Structures are given as structure tokens and as C-alpha cells.
């Protein structure tokens, strides 16, 4: 029997990230619950353990380079490699201001978590992912980051005036392609997932989909076979327009 895969999901203590961890764990992987608050992480890992999933908490605040390095060192010490990284932690901090009224500070704050931290976390963990025979990196994007979708005035997503959030997810898509291109001649695949509009704390539980439904695309990309795609952007229904 081959060794179980080791997967880290950032922001896995609740919402879509929790369900991604649950789905990856259900495939038999050891799932590392990335949480910036150890107690919230432990509560989530406990719930998963009660379902028979092998879950461990890894304290990681994606905005804190010291915390990210410590998490990478711990995974190295305890597992020696990482097979799956899901960069799920994300924030939405604006209140629907028109772009012409948007304070740049809100863009900076949003990009720090949704874009720059993905680079910090990926770079810290890439040495461990390179040791995997089939590394998979999934970045949790959004349909709101799709220029194809949001530039269509008939599409309901064109009505969300979220300059900071939407553009951060467009940037995340570009980050995804950059890493996929760098890693194209390795076994590592890098893709972006669109979960759809899901009811979570991020949107006051307004979305029509469940977090479990939102997790489907990312779980699929995290467990892609060797012939699967890289440098793509996928919802549960297939390829999304950039
Ligand atoms: P959520 O319920 O608010 O969960 C966000 C998670 O990210 C929480 O675990 C949160 O931790 C964590 N997080 C935030 N900042 C962090 C940091 N600095 N370090 C570590 N963890 C941090 O939101 P969600 O809806 O599940 O969102 C998950 C991902 O899906 C995000 O990237 C979001 O942009 C994306 N997404 C969501 C939707 C949707 O409809 N909900 C649609 C498209 C994309 P705490 O509990 O400690 O705050």
C-alpha cells in the first residue's frame, strides 16, 4: 500500500476551506488544517477526526512570514514532503464602494492576503512539494476574478462593485499561470478554482450554494491524475473564462 498523501489547506477552520479539507481527507490523505488560530483549527480537526478523517492542525497566519516558515519547517519535520497545497485563505473587506471612491488602503489589505500571501506560502512550501511524486497546488479564486464574466453587462457578477476583491482574484489567476509555467516540466500542476457563490461568513451567508458544493472544484484539482491540466481556471462545471 502506498503512503497516504499529505495535504495542507490554508484557512481550513471554516467555510469552503473546511469542506475542501474534508473532501481531500475523505480520499485517505492526511489533511493539515491550516488555521491562524490554533483553537479554531483544533475544533475543525476534531470534527473531521470524528468522521474518521486523519486531520492535524498546522498554525499558519498567511500574512506572517515567521508563521509561514514555522509551518513549513514543521511539515518538513513531521512529514518530509507535501503533496497538495490549497491556498484557500482569503478576505473580502470592502463594502461595495464604487471604484471611484475606493481607498487604496483597502486594495493593499486585500491584496496582502489574497495575492501576496499566496506567493509567500507557495514559495515556503514549494521545496516540500517538489519532493512529492505528484504535487498539486490549487489557488482559491472566484468567478468575480474572471474578466470574461465580469465584463459581460448581462452577467449578474458584473453587478458586484468589488474593485479590491475582484481584481485581487484576477491577479491570483495570473499568479496561478506564472507558477504553472515555471513548473511545467515537473510533475507539479497548478490551477485556480472557482467555488461559485457560497453561503459563508465572508458574505454573511448570502450565497445560494453550500460550502460543500463550493469545495468540489478545488478537491478535484487537488487530486488530479497525471494527465490532468495545469495553468487552468475551473469551476465544478469545467473551464472558466479568464
Ligand atoms: P470564510 O468563511 O470567511 O473563511 C475564510 C478563511 O480564511 C477562514 O478560515 C479565515 O480564518 C482564513 N483566513 C483569512 N485570513 C487569514 C490569514 N491571514 N491567515 C490564515 N487564515 C486566514 O470565507 P470562504 O467563503 O470560505 O472563503 C474561502 C475562499 O474562497 C476565499 O479565498 C474566498 O475568496 C473564496 N471564495 C469564496 C466565495 C464565496 O461565495 N464564499 C466565492 C468565491 C471565492 P479565520 O477563521 O481565522 O478568520
Boltz pocket constraint, residues with backbone or C-beta under 6 A from the ligand:
constraints:
  - pocket:
      binder: B
      contacts: [[A, 10], [A, 11], [A, 12], [A, 13], [A, 14], [A, 15], [A, 16], [A, 17], [A, 34], [A, 35], [A, 36], [A, 37], [A, 40], [A, 60], [A, 61], [A, 62], [A, 63], [A, 87], [A, 88], [A, 89], [A, 90], [A, 91], [A, 113], [A, 140], [A, 141], [A, 142], [A, 143], [A, 193], [A, 194], [A, 195], [A, 196], [A, 197], [A, 198], [A, 199], [A, 200], [A, 201], [A, 202], [A, 203], [A, 207]]
      max_distance: 6.0
